Amino acid sequence: MSARILSLHIYPVKSCAGIDLVESPIDRAGLAHDRRWMVVDADGQFMTQRQWPAMALIRTALTRDSLRLSAPGMPDLDVPLDGSELQAGIETVGVWSDITSARREGAAAAEWLSGFLKTPCRLLKVDSAARRNAKPDWVSRWVDAHPDLADAFVGEHCFGFADGFPLLVANQASLDELNTRLQAKGVSPVPMDRFRPNIVVDGEWGPYDEDHTAMITAAGVRMAFVKPCTRCSIPDIDQRTAKQHDEPGRTLAGYRNLEIGVVFGQNAILDAPAGARLKVGDAVEIELDF
């Protein structure tokens, strides 16, 4: 079975626009800089496009020294990567049912975000000592089903502010099949950015074969598929305009509504050697699990 990495993506600020990459360092926490920052409201609750679709319009870039934020009608803002604007003290924050530690970025970031989103909010960065693991019930289920691979994947899978796992992998053939259904209904096809994956794989991997895949390997990095990714309303938000639609969610719900919800893509945990890097075009080995 021949497949390759079609694209790589990170989302430095949770629920804001992503960055397309040619290559990236990767470790057990996922791709470097992915979801290492998060916007929280005045009550300390994390904010996403589910309630604040305008977050899609906040563009992110990484320079040598800073995280750069830009948005329509706003001056660019550079947030230093060296932590020089981080406030003293550690905050405890929740990401769904998980609790992790973070530090607050400076007043300039809070003012910029509050001005654009028109609500009081601030920017947090995951604390360097934070320890947050992938959902243990799903990881245990995968390990029990693949005892011969268990040793490589047990232990810490620390990551930032992603919903529950360090990596999200999507299959281009699955999006193509979804778009065929949309076009048959007279609906325009949607791009993959609606699903906000980290890695998109293309090749001899049929539509939704990811449902029956135990693991993929690229450049020596093994990625175990431990849980299908359940979908909320974000795929219905145009990531370029922040406008919300009924599709592709309505069509997806018609044929991808599994016991755990409507699903697209696979959440993964990793076994990555020291210094590992992934590149667009890397060959992907697929281990099916029918």
C-alpha positions as a Markdown table, in Angstrom:
| # | Residue | x | y | z |
|---|---|---|---|---|
| 1 | Met | 0.0 | 0.0 | 0.0 |
| 2 | Ser | 1.6 | 3.3 | -1.2 |
| 3 | Ala | 0.7 | 6.5 | 0.6 |
| 4 | Arg | 2.4 | 9.8 | 1.6 |
| 5 | Ile | 2.0 | 12.8 | 3.8 |
| 6 | Leu | 0.1 | 15.3 | 1.7 |
| 7 | Ser | 0.2 | 18.2 | 4.1 |
| 8 | Leu | 1.2 | 19.2 | 7.7 |
| 9 | His | -0.5 | 21.8 | 9.8 |
| 10 | Ile | -0.2 | 23.3 | 13.3 |
| 11 | Tyr | -2.6 | 25.6 | 15.1 |
| 12 | Pro | -0.4 | 27.5 | 17.6 |
| 13 | Val | -3.4 | 29.2 | 19.3 |
| 14 | Lys | -6.2 | 26.8 | 20.0 |
| 15 | Ser | -9.2 | 27.4 | 17.6 |
| 16 | Cys | -7.4 | 30.2 | 15.7 |
| 17 | Ala | -6.1 | 29.8 | 12.1 |
| 18 | Gly | -3.4 | 27.3 | 11.4 |
| 19 | Ile | -0.1 | 27.3 | 9.7 |
| 20 | Asp | 0.7 | 25.0 | 6.7 |
| 21 | Leu | 4.2 | 23.5 | 7.0 |
| 22 | Val | 6.6 | 21.8 | 4.7 |
| 23 | Glu | 8.3 | 20.0 | 7.6 |
| 24 | Ser | 8.2 | 19.9 | 11.4 |
| 25 | Pro | 9.9 | 18.5 | 14.4 |
| 26 | Ile | 7.6 | 15.9 | 16.2 |
| 27 | Asp | 7.8 | 14.2 | 19.5 |
| 28 | Arg | 5.3 | 12.4 | 21.8 |
| 29 | Ala | 3.5 | 15.7 | 22.4 |
| 30 | Gly | 2.8 | 16.1 | 18.7 |
| 31 | Leu | 4.1 | 18.6 | 16.1 |
| 32 | Ala | 6.2 | 21.5 | 17.5 |
| 33 | His | 4.2 | 24.6 | 18.6 |
| 34 | Asp | 0.8 | 23.0 | 18.0 |
| 35 | Arg | -1.9 | 24.4 | 20.4 |
| 36 | Arg | 0.6 | 25.7 | 22.8 |
| 37 | Trp | -1.5 | 28.9 | 23.4 |
| 38 | Met | -5.2 | 29.2 | 24.3 |
| 39 | Val | -7.6 | 32.1 | 24.6 |
| 40 | Val | -9.7 | 32.2 | 27.8 |
| 41 | Asp | -12.6 | 34.5 | 28.7 |
| 42 | Ala | -13.0 | 36.7 | 31.8 |
| 43 | Asp | -14.0 | 33.6 | 33.8 |
| 44 | Gly | -11.0 | 31.6 | 32.7 |
| 45 | Gln | -13.1 | 29.3 | 30.4 |
| 46 | Phe | -11.3 | 28.4 | 27.1 |
| 47 | Met | -12.8 | 29.9 | 24.0 |
| 48 | Thr | -13.3 | 28.2 | 20.6 |
| 49 | Gln | -14.9 | 28.8 | 17.3 |
| 50 | Arg | -18.0 | 26.9 | 18.6 |
| 51 | Gln | -19.1 | 30.1 | 20.4 |
| 52 | Trp | -16.7 | 32.6 | 18.7 |
| 53 | Pro | -16.5 | 31.8 | 15.0 |
| 54 | Ala | -14.5 | 35.0 | 14.5 |
| 55 | Met | -11.5 | 33.2 | 16.0 |
| 56 | Ala | -11.1 | 31.6 | 12.5 |
| 57 | Leu | -10.0 | 35.1 | 11.3 |
| 58 | Ile | -7.1 | 35.3 | 13.7 |
| 59 | Arg | -4.1 | 34.3 | 11.6 |
| 60 | Thr | -1.0 | 33.0 | 13.3 |
| 61 | Ala | 2.6 | 32.9 | 12.2 |
| 62 | Leu | 5.8 | 31.9 | 13.9 |
| 63 | Thr | 8.9 | 34.1 | 13.4 |
| 64 | Arg | 12.3 | 33.4 | 14.8 |
| 65 | Asp | 11.4 | 35.3 | 18.0 |
| 66 | Ser | 7.7 | 35.5 | 18.2 |
| 67 | Leu | 4.2 | 34.3 | 17.7 |
| 68 | Arg | 2.6 | 36.8 | 15.3 |
| 69 | Leu | -1.2 | 37.4 | 15.4 |
| 70 | Ser | -3.1 | 39.2 | 12.7 |
| 71 | Ala | -6.7 | 39.9 | 12.0 |
| 72 | Pro | -8.9 | 42.1 | 9.8 |
| 73 | Gly | -8.8 | 45.7 | 11.0 |
| 74 | Met | -6.1 | 45.0 | 13.6 |
| 75 | Pro | -2.4 | 45.8 | 13.7 |
| 76 | Asp | -0.1 | 42.8 | 13.8 |
| 77 | Leu | 0.9 | 41.7 | 17.3 |
| 78 | Asp | 4.1 | 39.9 | 18.1 |
| 79 | Val | 4.1 | 37.7 | 21.3 |
| 80 | Pro | 7.7 | 36.9 | 22.3 |
| 81 | Leu | 8.6 | 33.2 | 22.3 |
| 82 | Asp | 11.2 | 33.6 | 25.0 |
| 83 | Gly | 8.5 | 34.1 | 27.6 |
| 84 | Ser | 9.6 | 37.6 | 28.5 |
| 85 | Glu | 6.0 | 38.9 | 28.6 |
| 86 | Leu | 4.6 | 35.9 | 30.6 |
| 87 | Gln | 3.1 | 37.0 | 33.9 |
| 88 | Ala | 4.4 | 35.6 | 37.2 |
| 89 | Gly | 2.5 | 32.7 | 38.7 |
| 90 | Ile | 0.9 | 29.5 | 37.3 |
| 91 | Glu | -2.8 | 29.2 | 36.5 |
| 92 | Thr | -4.8 | 26.1 | 36.5 |
| 93 | Val | -7.0 | 25.8 | 33.5 |
| 94 | Gly | -9.5 | 23.3 | 32.1 |
| 95 | Val | -9.6 | 21.8 | 28.6 |
| 96 | Trp | -12.9 | 19.9 | 28.7 |
| 97 | Ser | -12.4 | 17.4 | 31.5 |
| 98 | Asp | -8.7 | 17.8 | 31.7 |
| 99 | Ile | -6.9 | 20.2 | 34.1 |
| 100 | Thr | -3.5 | 21.6 | 33.2 |
| 101 | Ser | -1.2 | 24.5 | 34.1 |
| 102 | Ala | -0.5 | 27.6 | 32.1 |
| 103 | Arg | 0.9 | 31.1 | 32.3 |
| 104 | Arg | -0.7 | 34.3 | 31.2 |
| 105 | Glu | 0.8 | 36.3 | 28.4 |
| 106 | Gly | 1.1 | 40.1 | 28.8 |
| 107 | Ala | -1.5 | 42.8 | 28.7 |
| 108 | Ala | -0.8 | 43.7 | 25.1 |
| 109 | Ala | -2.1 | 40.2 | 23.9 |
| 110 | Ala | -5.2 | 40.5 | 26.2 |
| 111 | Glu | -6.0 | 43.9 | 24.8 |
| 112 | Trp | -5.5 | 42.8 | 21.2 |
| 113 | Leu | -7.7 | 39.7 | 21.5 |
| 114 | Ser | -10.4 | 41.5 | 23.6 |
| 115 | Gly | -10.6 | 44.3 | 21.0 |
| 116 | Phe | -11.0 | 41.9 | 18.1 |
| 117 | Leu | -13.4 | 39.4 | 19.7 |
| 118 | Lys | -15.2 | 42.2 | 21.4 |
| 119 | Thr | -15.3 | 40.5 | 24.8 |
| 120 | Pro | -12.8 | 40.5 | 27.7 |
| 121 | Cys | -10.3 | 37.7 | 27.2 |
| 122 | Arg | -6.6 | 36.9 | 27.6 |
| 123 | Leu | -4.0 | 34.6 | 26.1 |
| 124 | Leu | -2.4 | 31.7 | 28.0 |
| 125 | Lys | 0.6 | 29.6 | 27.1 |
| 126 | Val | 1.0 | 26.1 | 28.3 |
| 127 | Asp | 3.4 | 25.9 | 31.2 |
| 128 | Ser | 6.7 | 24.2 | 30.4 |
| 129 | Ala | 6.3 | 21.8 | 33.3 |
| 130 | Ala | 2.7 | 20.9 | 32.4 |
| 131 | Arg | 1.9 | 17.2 | 32.2 |
| 132 | Arg | -1.2 | 16.2 | 30.4 |
| 133 | Asn | -1.7 | 12.8 | 28.9 |
| 134 | Ala | -4.1 | 11.4 | 26.3 |
| 135 | Lys | -7.4 | 10.0 | 27.4 |
| 136 | Pro | -6.3 | 6.9 | 29.3 |
| 137 | Asp | -9.5 | 4.9 | 28.7 |
| 138 | Trp | -9.0 | 5.1 | 24.9 |
| 139 | Val | -5.3 | 4.5 | 25.1 |
| 140 | Ser | -5.8 | 1.4 | 27.3 |
| 141 | Arg | -8.4 | 0.1 | 24.8 |
| 142 | Trp | -5.9 | 0.4 | 22.0 |
| 143 | Val | -3.1 | -1.1 | 24.0 |
| 144 | Asp | -5.3 | -4.1 | 25.0 |
| 145 | Ala | -6.1 | -4.7 | 21.4 |
| 146 | His | -2.4 | -4.4 | 20.3 |
| 147 | Pro | -0.3 | -6.0 | 23.1 |
| 148 | Asp | 2.6 | -6.5 | 20.8 |
| 149 | Leu | 2.9 | -2.7 | 20.3 |
| 150 | Ala | 2.0 | -1.7 | 23.8 |
| 151 | Asp | 5.5 | -1.1 | 25.1 |
| 152 | Ala | 6.1 | 1.6 | 22.5 |
| 153 | Phe | 3.1 | 3.7 | 23.4 |
| 154 | Val | 2.6 | 3.4 | 27.1 |
| 155 | Gly | 3.8 | 6.2 | 29.4 |
| 156 | Glu | 3.5 | 10.0 | 29.0 |
| 157 | His | 2.0 | 11.6 | 26.0 |
| 158 | Cys | 2.2 | 15.2 | 27.2 |
| 159 | Phe | 0.8 | 17.9 | 25.0 |
| 160 | Gly | -0.7 | 21.3 | 25.0 |
| 161 | Phe | -4.3 | 22.6 | 24.7 |
| 162 | Ala | -5.6 | 20.1 | 22.0 |
| 163 | Asp | -9.0 | 18.6 | 23.0 |
| 164 | Gly | -7.7 | 15.2 | 24.1 |
| 165 | Phe | -4.8 | 13.8 | 22.0 |
| 166 | Pro | -1.5 | 15.1 | 20.7 |
| 167 | Leu | -2.2 | 14.5 | 17.0 |
| 168 | Leu | -5.1 | 14.4 | 14.5 |
| 169 | Val | -4.7 | 12.5 | 11.2 |
| 170 | Ala | -7.0 | 12.8 | 8.2 |
| 171 | Asn | -7.4 | 10.8 | 5.0 |
| 172 | Gln | -7.7 | 12.8 | 1.8 |
| 173 | Ala | -9.8 | 10.0 | 0.2 |
| 174 | Ser | -12.4 | 10.4 | 3.0 |
| 175 | Leu | -12.7 | 14.1 | 2.2 |
| 176 | Asp | -13.0 | 13.4 | -1.5 |
| 177 | Glu | -15.8 | 10.9 | -0.8 |
| 178 | Leu | -17.6 | 13.5 | 1.4 |
| 179 | Asn | -17.2 | 16.2 | -1.3 |
| 180 | Thr | -18.7 | 13.8 | -3.9 |
| 181 | Arg | -21.8 | 13.5 | -1.6 |
| 182 | Leu | -21.9 | 17.3 | -1.2 |
| 183 | Gln | -21.7 | 17.9 | -4.9 |
| 184 | Ala | -24.5 | 15.4 | -5.6 |
| 185 | Lys | -26.7 | 17.6 | -3.4 |
| 186 | Gly | -25.6 | 20.7 | -5.2 |
| 187 | Val | -23.4 | 21.8 | -2.3 |
| 188 | Ser | -19.9 | 23.2 | -3.0 |
| 189 | Pro | -17.0 | 21.0 | -1.8 |
| 190 | Val | -15.2 | 21.9 | 1.4 |
| 191 | Pro | -11.4 | 22.1 | 2.0 |
| 192 | Met | -9.7 | 20.0 | 4.5 |
| 193 | Asp | -9.0 | 23.0 | 6.8 |
| 194 | Arg | -12.7 | 22.7 | 8.0 |
| 195 | Phe | -11.5 | 19.6 | 10.0 |
| 196 | Arg | -8.3 | 21.2 | 11.3 |
| 197 | Pro | -6.0 | 18.1 | 11.0 |
| 198 | Asn | -2.3 | 18.0 | 11.8 |
| 199 | Ile | -1.4 | 15.4 | 9.1 |
| 200 | Val | -3.2 | 14.6 | 5.9 |
| 201 | Val | -2.4 | 11.3 | 4.2 |
| 202 | Asp | -3.0 | 10.6 | 0.5 |
| 203 | Gly | -2.5 | 7.5 | -1.5 |
| 204 | Glu | -3.7 | 3.9 | -1.6 |
| 205 | Trp | -5.9 | 4.4 | 1.5 |
| 206 | Gly | -9.6 | 4.1 | 0.7 |
| 207 | Pro | -12.3 | 6.4 | 2.1 |
| 208 | Tyr | -12.6 | 5.8 | 5.8 |
| 209 | Asp | -10.0 | 3.0 | 5.8 |
| 210 | Glu | -8.7 | 5.0 | 8.8 |
| 211 | Asp | -11.6 | 3.5 | 10.8 |
| 212 | His | -9.8 | 0.1 | 10.4 |
| 213 | Thr | -6.2 | 1.3 | 10.7 |
| 214 | Ala | -4.2 | 0.4 | 13.8 |
| 215 | Met | -1.2 | 2.6 | 13.1 |
| 216 | Ile | 0.7 | 4.5 | 10.5 |
| 217 | Thr | 4.5 | 5.1 | 10.3 |
| 218 | Ala | 6.4 | 7.9 | 8.5 |
| 219 | Ala | 10.1 | 8.8 | 8.9 |
| 220 | Gly | 10.4 | 6.4 | 11.8 |
| 221 | Val | 7.5 | 8.0 | 13.7 |
| 222 | Arg | 4.7 | 5.6 | 14.7 |
| 223 | Met | 1.2 | 7.0 | 15.1 |
| 224 | Ala | -1.3 | 4.8 | 16.9 |
| 225 | Phe | -5.0 | 5.5 | 16.0 |
| 226 | Val | -6.6 | 5.3 | 19.4 |
| 227 | Lys | -9.9 | 7.2 | 18.9 |
| 228 | Pro | -12.1 | 8.4 | 16.0 |
| 229 | Cys | -12.4 | 12.2 | 16.1 |
| 230 | Thr | -15.9 | 13.2 | 17.0 |
| 231 | Arg | -17.1 | 16.4 | 15.4 |
| 232 | Cys | -18.9 | 19.5 | 16.6 |
| 233 | Ser | -20.0 | 22.5 | 14.6 |
| 234 | Ile | -16.6 | 23.8 | 13.7 |
| 235 | Pro | -16.4 | 22.0 | 10.3 |
| 236 | Asp | -19.5 | 24.1 | 9.3 |
| 237 | Ile | -17.5 | 27.3 | 9.8 |
| 238 | Asp | -15.7 | 28.6 | 6.7 |
| 239 | Gln | -12.2 | 29.1 | 7.9 |
| 240 | Arg | -11.6 | 32.0 | 5.6 |
| 241 | Thr | -14.7 | 34.1 | 6.3 |
| 242 | Ala | -15.8 | 32.8 | 9.7 |
| 243 | Lys | -19.4 | 32.3 | 8.3 |
| 244 | Gln | -21.3 | 29.3 | 9.6 |
| 245 | His | -23.2 | 26.9 | 7.3 |
| 246 | Asp | -25.2 | 23.7 | 7.6 |
| 247 | Glu | -22.6 | 21.7 | 5.6 |
| 248 | Pro | -20.7 | 19.5 | 5.7 |
| 249 | Gly | -22.0 | 18.6 | 9.1 |
| 250 | Arg | -25.5 | 17.8 | 7.9 |
| 251 | Thr | -24.3 | 15.4 | 5.2 |
| 252 | Leu | -21.6 | 13.9 | 7.5 |
| 253 | Ala | -24.2 | 13.2 | 10.2 |
| 254 | Gly | -26.2 | 11.2 | 7.6 |
| 255 | Tyr | -23.6 | 8.5 | 7.2 |
| 256 | Arg | -20.8 | 9.0 | 9.8 |
| 257 | Asn | -22.9 | 9.0 | 13.0 |
| 258 | Leu | -21.3 | 6.2 | 15.0 |
| 259 | Glu | -22.0 | 5.2 | 18.6 |
| 260 | Ile | -19.7 | 8.0 | 20.0 |
| 261 | Gly | -21.0 | 10.7 | 17.6 |
| 262 | Val | -20.3 | 12.0 | 14.1 |
| 263 | Val | -16.7 | 11.3 | 13.3 |
| 264 | Phe | -14.1 | 12.3 | 10.8 |
| 265 | Gly | -10.3 | 11.7 | 11.2 |
| 266 | Gln | -8.4 | 9.8 | 13.8 |
| 267 | Asn | -6.8 | 10.9 | 17.1 |
| 268 | Ala | -3.4 | 9.5 | 17.5 |
| 269 | Ile | -0.6 | 9.0 | 20.1 |
| 270 | Leu | 3.0 | 8.8 | 19.1 |
| 271 | Asp | 6.2 | 6.9 | 19.4 |
| 272 | Ala | 8.8 | 9.3 | 18.0 |
| 273 | Pro | 12.6 | 8.9 | 18.1 |
| 274 | Ala | 14.7 | 11.7 | 19.4 |
| 275 | Gly | 15.1 | 14.4 | 16.8 |
| 276 | Ala | 12.3 | 13.1 | 14.6 |
| 277 | Arg | 11.0 | 15.3 | 11.8 |
| 278 | Leu | 8.1 | 14.8 | 9.4 |
| 279 | Lys | 8.0 | 16.3 | 5.9 |
| 280 | Val | 5.4 | 16.7 | 3.2 |
| 281 | Gly | 6.0 | 13.9 | 0.8 |
| 282 | Asp | 7.3 | 11.4 | 3.4 |
| 283 | Ala | 6.2 | 7.8 | 2.6 |
| 284 | Val | 3.5 | 6.5 | 4.9 |
| 285 | Glu | 3.3 | 2.8 | 5.9 |
| 286 | Ile | -0.3 | 1.8 | 6.9 |
| 287 | Glu | -1.1 | -1.1 | 9.2 |
| 288 | Leu | -4.7 | -2.0 | 8.7 |
| 289 | Asp | -6.6 | -3.7 | 11.5 |
| 290 | Phe | -9.7 | -5.3 | 10.0 |
